[in-house]
Amino acid sequence: MIHKGALVLGVLIGAAAGVLLAPQKGNDTREKLKKEGKHIKNQLSSDLKEVKEDVSKAAASGKETLKQEIKDMASKTSYKTEQAITFLEKQLAILKEKNKTLQKTS
C-alpha cells in the first residue's frame, strides 16, 4: 500500500513538473493539469478500492478462523467435561458401595 502511494506521488510530482515547465499556453497547461488530476484521482480510487477489498477478505478470513477455533475449543471442553463426569460417576459408585457396607453393619 505504501509503495502504491509513493508511486502515485511520484507520478503526480513528475506530471506537475513536466506540465509547468513545458512552453505552452496557460489554457493548455491547465487542461493538462486537469487531465492528470483526474487520472491520479481515478488511480487513487482504484488503489483504495483494492486495499478495501483486501482488508475485507482478511477480516472475513480472520472471522472464519476465529469461528473454527471456538468450535475446536468447545469440542475439547466438552470432551474434558465428559471425562470429569465419568470420573465423578466412578467415584460416586465407589462411595455408594462403601455406604452400603456401612448400612449393613449398623
ChimeraX commands (.cxc) that place a marker at each C-alpha (Angstrom):
marker #1 position 0.00,0.00,0.00 radius 0.5
marker #1 position 2.84,2.41,0.84 radius 0.5
marker #1 position 4.59,1.60,-2.44 radius 0.5
marker #1 position 1.49,2.48,-4.44 radius 0.5
marker #1 position 1.16,5.78,-2.60 radius 0.5
marker #1 position 4.80,6.61,-3.30 radius 0.5
marker #1 position 4.35,5.70,-6.94 radius 0.5
marker #1 position 1.26,7.89,-7.30 radius 0.5
marker #1 position 3.02,10.77,-5.53 radius 0.5
marker #1 position 5.99,10.40,-7.89 radius 0.5
marker #1 position 3.72,10.41,-10.93 radius 0.5
marker #1 position 1.92,13.48,-9.60 radius 0.5
marker #1 position 5.15,15.40,-8.98 radius 0.5
marker #1 position 6.59,14.36,-12.35 radius 0.5
marker #1 position 3.44,15.28,-14.23 radius 0.5
marker #1 position 3.14,18.64,-12.49 radius 0.5
marker #1 position 6.79,19.47,-13.15 radius 0.5
marker #1 position 6.54,18.42,-16.78 radius 0.5
marker #1 position 3.39,20.40,-17.39 radius 0.5
marker #1 position 4.59,23.51,-15.56 radius 0.5
marker #1 position 7.98,23.53,-17.28 radius 0.5
marker #1 position 6.60,22.93,-20.77 radius 0.5
marker #1 position 6.46,26.00,-23.04 radius 0.5
marker #1 position 2.69,26.07,-23.61 radius 0.5
marker #1 position -0.19,28.49,-23.18 radius 0.5
marker #1 position -1.84,28.80,-19.76 radius 0.5
marker #1 position -5.11,27.26,-21.01 radius 0.5
marker #1 position -3.29,24.22,-22.39 radius 0.5
marker #1 position -1.32,23.85,-19.17 radius 0.5
marker #1 position -4.49,24.00,-17.05 radius 0.5
marker #1 position -6.21,21.42,-19.27 radius 0.5
marker #1 position -3.25,19.07,-18.94 radius 0.5
marker #1 position -3.24,19.56,-15.16 radius 0.5
marker #1 position -6.96,18.75,-15.03 radius 0.5
marker #1 position -6.45,15.59,-17.08 radius 0.5
marker #1 position -3.54,14.48,-14.92 radius 0.5
marker #1 position -5.53,15.27,-11.77 radius 0.5
marker #1 position -8.47,13.16,-12.97 radius 0.5
marker #1 position -6.12,10.32,-13.90 radius 0.5
marker #1 position -4.47,10.40,-10.48 radius 0.5
marker #1 position -7.85,10.61,-8.75 radius 0.5
marker #1 position -9.05,7.55,-10.67 radius 0.5
marker #1 position -5.86,5.66,-9.86 radius 0.5
marker #1 position -6.14,6.52,-6.16 radius 0.5
marker #1 position -9.79,5.44,-6.13 radius 0.5
marker #1 position -8.85,2.16,-7.75 radius 0.5
marker #1 position -5.99,1.58,-5.30 radius 0.5
marker #1 position -8.19,2.41,-2.30 radius 0.5
marker #1 position -10.89,0.05,-3.56 radius 0.5
marker #1 position -8.30,-2.71,-3.92 radius 0.5
marker #1 position -7.00,-2.10,-0.39 radius 0.5
marker #1 position -10.55,-2.11,0.98 radius 0.5
marker #1 position -11.24,-5.45,-0.71 radius 0.5
marker #1 position -8.01,-6.90,0.70 radius 0.5
marker #1 position -8.91,-5.73,4.21 radius 0.5
marker #1 position -12.41,-7.17,3.86 radius 0.5
marker #1 position -11.01,-10.51,2.73 radius 0.5
marker #1 position -8.54,-10.56,5.63 radius 0.5
marker #1 position -11.30,-9.73,8.10 radius 0.5
marker #1 position -13.57,-12.44,6.72 radius 0.5
marker #1 position -10.73,-14.95,6.84 radius 0.5
marker #1 position -9.95,-13.97,10.43 radius 0.5
marker #1 position -13.62,-14.29,11.36 radius 0.5
marker #1 position -13.82,-17.81,9.92 radius 0.5
marker #1 position -10.59,-18.79,11.67 radius 0.5
marker #1 position -11.94,-17.48,14.97 radius 0.5
marker #1 position -15.21,-19.39,14.50 radius 0.5
marker #1 position -13.28,-22.60,13.84 radius 0.5
marker #1 position -11.07,-22.06,16.89 radius 0.5
marker #1 position -14.15,-21.52,19.07 radius 0.5
marker #1 position -15.67,-24.75,17.72 radius 0.5
marker #1 position -12.46,-26.64,18.43 radius 0.5
marker #1 position -12.26,-25.21,21.94 radius 0.5
marker #1 position -15.90,-26.13,22.62 radius 0.5
marker #1 position -15.26,-29.66,21.40 radius 0.5
marker #1 position -12.17,-30.05,23.60 radius 0.5
marker #1 position -14.02,-28.58,26.57 radius 0.5
marker #1 position -16.91,-30.98,26.02 radius 0.5
marker #1 position -14.51,-33.92,25.86 radius 0.5
marker #1 position -12.80,-32.86,29.10 radius 0.5
marker #1 position -16.20,-32.34,30.75 radius 0.5
marker #1 position -17.20,-35.86,29.73 radius 0.5
marker #1 position -14.00,-37.23,31.27 radius 0.5
marker #1 position -14.70,-35.36,34.51 radius 0.5
marker #1 position -18.29,-36.65,34.65 radius 0.5
marker #1 position -17.09,-40.23,34.07 radius 0.5
marker #1 position -14.52,-39.87,36.85 radius 0.5
marker #1 position -17.13,-38.44,39.23 radius 0.5
marker #1 position -19.58,-41.24,38.38 radius 0.5
marker #1 position -16.91,-43.84,39.22 radius 0.5
marker #1 position -16.14,-42.10,42.50 radius 0.5
marker #1 position -19.84,-41.89,43.31 radius 0.5
marker #1 position -20.23,-45.63,42.62 radius 0.5
marker #1 position -17.34,-46.35,45.00 radius 0.5
marker #1 position -18.93,-44.14,47.68 radius 0.5
marker #1 position -22.29,-45.88,47.22 radius 0.5
marker #1 position -20.65,-49.27,47.74 radius 0.5
marker #1 position -18.89,-48.05,50.89 radius 0.5
marker #1 position -22.17,-46.57,52.12 radius 0.5
marker #1 position -23.96,-49.93,51.57 radius 0.5
marker #1 position -21.42,-51.72,53.71 radius 0.5
marker #1 position -21.88,-49.14,56.45 radius 0.5
marker #1 position -25.65,-49.57,56.30 radius 0.5
marker #1 position -25.40,-53.36,56.68 radius 0.5
marker #1 position -23.24,-53.12,59.78 radius 0.5
marker #1 position -25.42,-50.72,61.66 radius 0.5
marker link #1:1,2 radius 0.2
marker link #1:2,3 radius 0.2
marker link #1:3,4 radius 0.2
marker link #1:4,5 radius 0.2
marker link #1:5,6 radius 0.2
marker link #1:6,7 radius 0.2
marker link #1:7,8 radius 0.2
marker link #1:8,9 radius 0.2
marker link #1:9,10 radius 0.2
marker link #1:10,11 radius 0.2
marker link #1:11,12 radius 0.2
marker link #1:12,13 radius 0.2
marker link #1:13,14 radius 0.2
marker link #1:14,15 radius 0.2
marker link #1:15,16 radius 0.2
marker link #1:16,17 radius 0.2
marker link #1:17,18 radius 0.2
marker link #1:18,19 radius 0.2
marker link #1:19,20 radius 0.2
marker link #1:20,21 radius 0.2
marker link #1:21,22 radius 0.2
marker link #1:22,23 radius 0.2
marker link #1:23,24 radius 0.2
marker link #1:24,25 radius 0.2
marker link #1:25,26 radius 0.2
marker link #1:26,27 radius 0.2
marker link #1:27,28 radius 0.2
marker link #1:28,29 radius 0.2
marker link #1:29,30 radius 0.2
marker link #1:30,31 radius 0.2
marker link #1:31,32 radius 0.2
marker link #1:32,33 radius 0.2
marker link #1:33,34 radius 0.2
marker link #1:34,35 radius 0.2
marker link #1:35,36 radius 0.2
marker link #1:36,37 radius 0.2
marker link #1:37,38 radius 0.2
marker link #1:38,39 radius 0.2
marker link #1:39,40 radius 0.2
marker link #1:40,41 radius 0.2
marker link #1:41,42 radius 0.2
marker link #1:42,43 radius 0.2
marker link #1:43,44 radius 0.2
marker link #1:44,45 radius 0.2
marker link #1:45,46 radius 0.2
marker link #1:46,47 radius 0.2
marker link #1:47,48 radius 0.2
marker link #1:48,49 radius 0.2
marker link #1:49,50 radius 0.2
marker link #1:50,51 radius 0.2
marker link #1:51,52 radius 0.2
marker link #1:52,53 radius 0.2
marker link #1:53,54 radius 0.2
marker link #1:54,55 radius 0.2
marker link #1:55,56 radius 0.2
marker link #1:56,57 radius 0.2
marker link #1:57,58 radius 0.2
marker link #1:58,59 radius 0.2
marker link #1:59,60 radius 0.2
marker link #1:60,61 radius 0.2
marker link #1:61,62 radius 0.2
marker link #1:62,63 radius 0.2
marker link #1:63,64 radius 0.2
marker link #1:64,65 radius 0.2
marker link #1:65,66 radius 0.2
marker link #1:66,67 radius 0.2
marker link #1:67,68 radius 0.2
marker link #1:68,69 radius 0.2
marker link #1:69,70 radius 0.2
marker link #1:70,71 radius 0.2
marker link #1:71,72 radius 0.2
marker link #1:72,73 radius 0.2
marker link #1:73,74 radius 0.2
marker link #1:74,75 radius 0.2
marker link #1:75,76 radius 0.2
marker link #1:76,77 radius 0.2
marker link #1:77,78 radius 0.2
marker link #1:78,79 radius 0.2
marker link #1:79,80 radius 0.2
marker link #1:80,81 radius 0.2
marker link #1:81,82 radius 0.2
marker link #1:82,83 radius 0.2
marker link #1:83,84 radius 0.2
marker link #1:84,85 radius 0.2
marker link #1:85,86 radius 0.2
marker link #1:86,87 radius 0.2
marker link #1:87,88 radius 0.2
marker link #1:88,89 radius 0.2
marker link #1:89,90 radius 0.2
marker link #1:90,91 radius 0.2
marker link #1:91,92 radius 0.2
marker link #1:92,93 radius 0.2
marker link #1:93,94 radius 0.2
marker link #1:94,95 radius 0.2
marker link #1:95,96 radius 0.2
marker link #1:96,97 radius 0.2
marker link #1:97,98 radius 0.2
marker link #1:98,99 radius 0.2
marker link #1:99,100 radius 0.2
marker link #1:100,101 radius 0.2
marker link #1:101,102 radius 0.2
marker link #1:102,103 radius 0.2
marker link #1:103,104 radius 0.2
marker link #1:104,105 radius 0.2
marker link #1:105,106 radius 0.2
view
